[in-house]
Amino acid sequence: MTRLLALLLACALTATAFADPPAADPVIDSAMTEAEAFEGLSPKCPQDIRDRQRLVAVTYVGFDGRDHRGQVVVDRDLVEDIEAVFAVARREKFPVESVVPIALPKFRKAGAWDDDASMAANNTSAFNYRLVSGGTTLSNHATGRAIDINPVQNPYIRGKAKPLPPGSVYRVSERGTLTADHPVTKEFVARGWTWGGNWATTVDYQHFEKPLKKSE
């Protein structure tokens, strides 16, 4: 029994040693209630999609080097993935500008959620019931199964068009930039997500998605 207790204690100490330390007095970027996080949602959004969304609190390192606390809305099945990825980002000290639901008033245009405003602010966000950029089909963001991270450092580039958001530039040496071999990207891919930085014609460095499988 004594040996068993010693073994259990050793395992507990090892787990604690590798666990992320709790954030001490983080900068609060977002502390919305659930009602606030869904205010202004498009009336076209089906109720079953809305019911699947979860408001998730995440901790990350800001560009100021301090711990920040934000929130992201994702499909209920992806909560664990998002928490794991942000844990990796924090351990790697990968800086994130902000993580705030797109329902924030300054991210709206004529009362509606506006992806362009969120991108221009370099905000990281996920759920947004909208069409794909420049298309007529629903984006995976519309089901909470896609996330955009640091849009200014990781722009959307379609062919020879100028990168979006305006003024953004993709430089692998820039802090907060994602690459194929970055631990954050690798964590997403290991969990079955697709990175837009690997796309051919249209490259979306900020974008990760994990569409719902037809059998699900």
Secondary structure, DSSP 4 states (H G I P E B T S, - for coil): -HHHHHHHHHHHHHHHHHSPPPPSS-EES----HHHHHTT--TTS-HHHHHHEEEEEEEEE-TTSSEEEEEEEEEGGGHHHHHHHHHHHHHTT-B-SEE--TTSGGGEETTEE-HHHHHHTTEEB-----BPTTSSSB-GGGGT-EEE--TTTS-EEETTSPPBSTT----TTSTT---TTSHHHHHHHHTT-EEGGG-SSEEETTEEE-PPPTT-
